[in-house]
Amino acid sequence: MAFHSNLIPACLLACLLGTGCDRPQPLGEHAFPGSLPSVEALARDALRGLAASDAMLLDRLRLTKTEHNEVVWPELPASAPEIGFPVDFAWSNIQLRNESALERVTGWYRSNPVRYQVAECRGETQAFATFRVHTDCWVLFLTIRGELLEAQLFKDVLERDGGFKIFRYYDELPRRTRL
């Protein structure tokens, strides 16, 4: 009984401090498989995946080729026939940039332990027919020296029926926060 009565105040304190306690919301039937219930959950798992060089975890947080090509791409402006941008070229570009980014930043996170603080998408949220895209996303975290840093591990997050997924990872190293 004492465990439960102590857990609730600890969770409330953590939520107020911005260090956790997301209440998972049920995902809708159209959420992509493997989606997480928030940008914060994506950020926490992405940091964990980078620190552990866990390619499988990092990959699960991202849109799959099928999700991108069959659901997302047809709704994006670049897919318009008059533009003539092939979906396979778009996906190949995303994949190459993603792999390059992870090669560049994984070592930094593996050798610099950090503690997640908060994730925020500072840009506009763009609405499409079956999903929304949160833009200009940042992850803030503390180093073991107590330094508050921010990084754009990912810049855009897709939200579909209560589920969130990353488009791709970015290769920018952390910087001191401007907050």
C-alpha positions in Angstrom: 0.0 0.0 0.0 2.8 2.4 0.8 4.3 1.8 -2.6 1.2 3.2 -4.4 0.7 6.1 -2.1 4.3 7.2 -2.6 4.2 6.6 -6.4 1.5 9.1 -7.1 3.2 12.1 -5.5 6.5 11.1 -7.1 4.9 10.9 -10.5 3.1 14.2 -10.1 6.4 15.8 -9.1 8.2 14.3 -12.1 5.4 15.6 -14.4 5.7 19.1 -13.0 9.5 19.0 -13.4 9.1 17.9 -17.0 10.9 14.6 -16.5 8.2 12.1 -17.3 5.0 10.4 -16.4 3.3 10.6 -19.8 -0.1 9.0 -19.4 -0.3 6.8 -22.4 -3.4 7.5 -24.4 -4.9 4.6 -26.4 -3.8 4.7 -30.0 -6.5 4.8 -32.7 -7.0 2.0 -35.1 -5.3 4.0 -37.9 -2.1 4.7 -36.0 0.9 3.1 -37.6 2.2 -0.1 -35.9 5.0 0.8 -33.5 3.8 4.4 -33.0 4.3 5.9 -29.6 1.7 8.0 -27.8 3.7 11.3 -27.7 6.6 13.3 -29.1 8.1 13.0 -25.6 8.0 9.2 -25.7 9.7 9.3 -29.1 12.4 11.6 -27.8 13.1 9.4 -24.7 13.3 6.3 -26.8 15.5 8.0 -29.4 17.9 9.2 -26.8 18.0 5.7 -25.3 18.6 4.2 -28.8 21.4 6.6 -29.6 23.1 6.0 -26.2 22.9 2.2 -26.8 23.6 2.3 -30.5 20.4 0.3 -30.8 19.7 0.5 -34.6 16.6 -1.7 -34.2 15.0 0.6 -31.6 15.9 3.7 -33.7 14.4 2.1 -36.8 11.1 1.2 -35.0 10.6 4.8 -34.1 10.6 5.9 -37.8 8.1 5.6 -40.6 8.6 2.5 -42.6 8.9 2.5 -46.4 5.4 1.2 -46.8 3.9 3.8 -44.4 5.8 6.6 -46.2 5.2 5.4 -49.8 1.6 4.2 -49.5 0.0 6.5 -46.9 2.1 9.6 -46.3 3.6 10.4 -49.7 0.3 10.6 -51.6 -0.8 13.5 -49.3 2.4 15.5 -49.5 2.7 18.4 -52.0 5.8 17.0 -53.5 3.8 14.0 -54.8 1.7 16.1 -57.1 1.9 14.8 -60.7 2.9 18.1 -62.1 6.0 18.1 -59.9 7.1 14.7 -61.1 9.1 13.7 -58.0 9.2 9.9 -57.8 8.2 8.3 -54.5 11.1 5.8 -54.7 13.6 8.6 -55.1 12.0 10.4 -52.1 12.3 7.3 -49.9 15.9 6.6 -51.0 16.8 10.2 -50.1 15.3 9.9 -46.7 17.1 6.6 -46.1 20.5 7.9 -47.2 20.2 11.0 -45.0 19.0 9.0 -42.1 21.9 6.5 -42.2 24.4 9.3 -42.6 22.9 11.2 -39.6 23.0 8.1 -37.3 26.6 7.4 -38.3 27.6 10.9 -37.4 25.8 11.3 -34.0 25.6 7.9 -32.4 29.1 8.0 -31.1 28.5 11.3 -29.3 25.5 10.0 -27.4 27.2 6.7 -26.7 30.1 8.5 -25.0 28.2 11.4 -23.4 25.5 10.1 -21.0 22.4 12.4 -20.9 19.2 12.6 -19.0 16.0 13.5 -21.0 14.3 16.7 -19.9 11.6 17.7 -22.5 10.8 17.5 -26.1 9.1 20.3 -28.0 8.1 21.1 -31.5 8.5 24.8 -32.0 7.3 25.1 -35.6 3.8 24.9 -37.2 1.8 21.8 -37.1 0.7 21.0 -40.7 -2.6 19.2 -41.2 -3.1 16.7 -44.0 -6.1 14.5 -44.7 -5.1 11.5 -42.5 -2.2 12.8 -40.4 -0.5 15.9 -39.0 3.2 16.8 -39.1 4.8 18.6 -36.1 7.8 20.6 -37.3 11.0 22.1 -35.8 11.2 19.5 -33.0 13.9 19.8 -30.3 15.0 17.5 -27.5 16.4 19.0 -24.3 18.6 17.0 -21.9 21.1 17.3 -19.1 24.7 16.1 -19.3 26.4 14.4 -16.4 28.0 17.8 -15.7 24.6 19.4 -15.3 24.8 21.3 -18.6 21.4 21.8 -20.4 21.7 21.0 -24.1 19.3 20.8 -27.0 19.4 18.9 -30.2 17.3 18.2 -33.2 17.5 14.4 -33.1 14.6 14.6 -35.5 12.9 17.7 -37.0 9.6 16.4 -38.1 7.1 14.0 -36.4 4.1 12.5 -38.0 1.0 12.1 -35.8 -1.7 9.7 -37.0 -4.7 8.7 -35.0 -2.9 9.3 -31.7 0.3 7.6 -32.7 3.6 9.4 -33.3 6.5 8.4 -35.6 9.7 10.1 -36.8 10.4 10.9 -40.5 14.2 10.6 -40.1 17.1 11.4 -37.8 19.3 14.5 -38.3 23.1 14.8 -37.9 23.3 18.0 -35.8 25.2 17.6 -32.6 23.8 19.1 -29.4 24.3 22.7 -28.5 23.6 24.8 -25.4 20.0 25.6 -25.1 18.8 29.0 -26.0 16.0 29.0 -23.4 
